[in-house]
Amino acid sequence: MNLAVLIDYLESIAPLRYQESYDNSGLIVGNRNQEVDSAIVSLDCTEEVVDEAIRSGCQLIISHHPIVFKGLKRFNGSTYVERVVMKAIKHDISLYAIHTNLDNIYGGVNKKIAERLTLQHLSILSPKEELLRKLAVFVPKQQAEQLRSALFGAGAGHIGNYSECSFNISGTGTFKAEADANPYVGQVGKRHEENEERIEVIYPQHKEREILRAMYESHPYEEVAYDLYKLQNSYDQVGSGMIGSLAQPMEEAAFLGFLKDRLAAKVVRHTNLKGRKVQRIAVCGGSGGFLLPYAIRQGADVFVTADYKYHEFFDAEGKIVIADVGHFESEQFTQELLLEIIQKKFPNFAVRLTGINTNPINYYI
């Protein structure tokens, strides 16, 4: 497979522009035009995983966490990051990371956690804003349906669980074709009136290029009149964390046991229990402490995440139970998610999970 084909597909699901500003998702080592026969999927790209790829003749490692977060000034093998990058380059192994952009999509990391916990009625805990755009385009009435269908086909018109959404206004457009024009209707040098429709559709920003291309290709006019608007609306399909409900309420201690089992956690650190049943559960894979106010605001009984520091547990203030399962434990099933995504689209491509446990934390029990 050409690596670019696989990358383009992954980024159509989790666009790079959805990653956080501190992140470094994308192709870290390698050439987009490289031909790859097989890939390994891992949560982390460690030196042991690169050695595994070398032994198996694999040309690509897809990890959740990027091996490089900050700029590297030297390549002398003095750090594990330098050694991983040097070894990958030496053995022509491409390294690709899909991190917070996969965290931030509805069907990403947090949905996988929610599914492990059998949560229902899921929604993004903290949807992102300013990711939506609106297109308003003017078209002759007779071609309006053709244009609408083209825009919908390119990805416009999705609002929540509804598709092919648009708003349409009828009116009269006027124009006069100048000497070098080739008008679809009307005559050069004469003002023309045309019954037109103004079609408005909403779309996610990352699809703008495809949507504008579809507009130009299906629009009959030589010069297309259209407006683009940047919206402040939150986008309920992209954001941090997820919240949902258990099918039936559970005692707090029973839920913690259930959580420990379902996420294969060695231990669950938690705040004081409140002596009540829980049902509404918020989750965030990895370091999700910044989402605590959102979990409280949306009425979560328990907030499941990782990397909580001592003093941060006090922030619960008796309003919610914080359950820290560990960073690796919260995100380990991301590997399965990536495997499922790739195998569904490319069933004949040789991709497998790493056999290396990359969790750097051990527990003495």
Secondary structure as the mmCIF struct_conf table of DSSP 4:
data_model
#
loop_
_struct_conf.conf_type_id
_struct_conf.id
_struct_conf.beg_label_comp_id
_struct_conf.beg_label_asym_id
_struct_conf.beg_label_seq_id
_struct_conf.end_label_comp_id
_struct_conf.end_label_asym_id
_struct_conf.end_label_seq_id
STRN STRN1 ASN A 2 ASN A 2
HELX_RH_AL_P HELX_RH_AL_P1 LEU A 3 ILE A 13
BEND BEND1 ALA A 14 ALA A 14
HELX_RH_3T_P HELX_RH_3T_P1 LEU A 16 TYR A 18
BEND BEND2 GLN A 19 GLN A 19
TURN_TY1_P TURN_TY1_P1 SER A 21 TYR A 22
STRN STRN2 GLY A 26 VAL A 29
BEND BEND3 GLY A 30 GLY A 30
TURN_TY1_P TURN_TY1_P2 ARG A 32 ASN A 33
STRN STRN3 GLU A 35 GLU A 35
BEND BEND4 ASP A 37 ASP A 37
STRN STRN4 SER A 38 SER A 42
BEND BEND5 LEU A 43 ASP A 44
HELX_RH_AL_P HELX_RH_AL_P2 GLU A 47 SER A 56
TURN_TY1_P TURN_TY1_P3 GLY A 57 GLY A 57
STRN STRN5 LEU A 60 SER A 63
BEND BEND6 HIS A 64 HIS A 65
BEND BEND7 ILE A 67 ILE A 67
BEND BEND8 LYS A 70 LYS A 70
BEND BEND9 ASN A 76 GLY A 77
BEND BEND10 THR A 79 THR A 79
HELX_RH_AL_P HELX_RH_AL_P3 TYR A 80 LYS A 90
TURN_TY1_P TURN_TY1_P4 HIS A 91 ASP A 92
STRN STRN6 SER A 94 ALA A 97
HELX_RH_AL_P HELX_RH_AL_P4 THR A 100 ASP A 103
TURN_TY1_P TURN_TY1_P5 ASN A 104 ASN A 104
STRN STRN7 ILE A 105 ILE A 105
TURN_TY1_P TURN_TY1_P6 TYR A 106 GLY A 107
BEND BEND11 GLY A 108 GLY A 108
HELX_RH_AL_P HELX_RH_AL_P5 VAL A 109 ARG A 116
TURN_TY1_P TURN_TY1_P7 LEU A 117 THR A 118
STRN STRN8 GLN A 120 GLU A 129
BEND BEND12 GLU A 130 GLU A 130
STRN STRN9 LEU A 132 PRO A 140
HELX_RH_3T_P HELX_RH_3T_P2 LYS A 141 GLN A 143
HELX_RH_AL_P HELX_RH_AL_P6 ALA A 144 GLY A 153
TURN_TY1_P TURN_TY1_P8 ALA A 154 GLY A 155
STRN STRN10 ILE A 159 ILE A 159
TURN_TY1_P TURN_TY1_P9 GLY A 160 ASN A 161
STRN STRN11 TYR A 162 TYR A 162
BEND BEND13 GLU A 164 GLU A 164
STRN STRN12 PHE A 167 LYS A 176
STRN STRN13 ALA A 177 ALA A 177
TURN_TY1_P TURN_TY1_P10 ALA A 179 ASP A 180
BEND BEND14 TYR A 184 GLY A 186
STRN STRN14 VAL A 188 VAL A 188
TURN_TY1_P TURN_TY1_P11 GLY A 189 GLY A 189
BEND BEND15 LYS A 190 LYS A 190
STRN STRN15 ARG A 191 PRO A 204
HELX_RH_3T_P HELX_RH_3T_P3 GLN A 205 LYS A 207
HELX_RH_AL_P HELX_RH_AL_P7 GLU A 208 SER A 218
BEND BEND16 GLU A 222 GLU A 223
STRN STRN16 TYR A 226 LYS A 230
STRN STRN17 SER A 234 GLU A 251
HELX_RH_AL_P HELX_RH_AL_P8 GLU A 252 ARG A 262
TURN_TY1_P TURN_TY1_P12 LEU A 263 ALA A 264
BEND BEND17 LYS A 266 LYS A 266
STRN STRN18 ARG A 269 HIS A 270
BEND BEND18 GLY A 275 ARG A 276
STRN STRN19 LYS A 277 SER A 287
HELX_RH_3T_P HELX_RH_3T_P4 GLY A 289 LEU A 291
HELX_RH_AL_P HELX_RH_AL_P9 LEU A 292 ARG A 297
TURN_TY1_P TURN_TY1_P13 GLN A 298 GLY A 299
BEND BEND19 ASP A 301 ASP A 301
STRN STRN20 VAL A 302 ALA A 306
HELX_RH_3T_P HELX_RH_3T_P5 TYR A 310 ALA A 316
TURN_TY1_P TURN_TY1_P14 GLU A 317 GLY A 318
BEND BEND20 LYS A 319 ILE A 320
STRN STRN21 VAL A 321 ASP A 324
HELX_RH_AL_P HELX_RH_AL_P10 HIS A 327 GLU A 331
TURN_TY1_P TURN_TY1_P15 GLN A 332 PHE A 333
HELX_RH_AL_P HELX_RH_AL_P11 THR A 334 LYS A 345
TURN_TY1_P TURN_TY1_P16 PRO A 347 ASN A 348
BEND BEND21 PHE A 349 PHE A 349
STRN STRN22 ALA A 350 LEU A 353
BEND BEND22 GLY A 355 ILE A 356
#
